[in-house]
Amino acid sequence: MNEKRRGGPIFNCSFPCNRFCPCHPDCPENNVAGPTGATGSLDPNPYDLYVQADAAPGGNGSITAPFNTIEEALAVAEPNGTIHVLRGTYPVSSQLAVNVPGLSIIGSAGSEILLRAPVVPFLLNGGDVTLDGLTMTSDNPYPVEFIQIAGSGNRILNCTVYGPNQSGDSSTWVVNRGFVTQPNATDLLARNNIFHTLRQAAYLNPGSTGTIAYNVVYNTRGYVVDGASFVFSGNSWGIPQNAVDIALLAGTVSGAPYDPLSALEASNSDATISDQR
């Protein structure tokens, strides 16, 4: 048995390599492994769920085994959690009620919600719910909104919502809308979205409040304000032009936040305003 030196102290080595261990790659003193542990797995986290349209059925919502429908994720999501909607097309033919407080649904690039029936695809009624980065459209023009908002503190951020082309003047189009507030829904924020090729970008019902900022709207009949109180700021308008950008219906408050109209126009890219109050 050779005596080998490793970093100074002499130790006994049974391999007659005449080299200092552990330099020699074949020395058994170099190849002693500990016991192998159990194979690990990534457990699902109900606060951080994943959905992928082409995932295998039976997933648990983890990144390695995502659900293949948004409904599955909504059924197990926890308050203040997140659902990640990964790339793919998600057909919707029944309403997705988002009633979990504080839940965020975040779309990845290449994800698309495709409405295939005359139902409101998203009902936000959990409070403090966020839709972020989702793209939504439909296979036909349906007389519904894509998003209906109830309660308080909801957010629509960085989404693109559009319908299929309709022929003729927009006044004859099927009344499809980007979003609609329920009466007395409060503190809504719609920011950095694109709404186009719809009858209306949004219909804001009496008593609802919030902020609509930095959105782009075109090929619609604009935002319709029906007794609601919303701050409009930084919005812009594309081509084809809207029939009107903002319509203030009878019963909508005079004064702030809409008057003077010149300020409302100037702060929203020279908006065309129909004042019917």
Helices and strands as residue ranges (DSSP letters): E 2-5, E 10-13, G 28-30, E 48-51, H 70-76, E 82-85, E 88-92, E 96-98, E 104-107, E 111-115, E 122-124, E 130-132, E 135-138, E 145-149, E 155-157, E 160-162, G 170-172, E 177-181, E 188-191, E 194-196, E 200-204, E 209-213, E 216-218, E 223-225, E 229-233, E 236-237, E 246-248, H 261-266, E 273-275
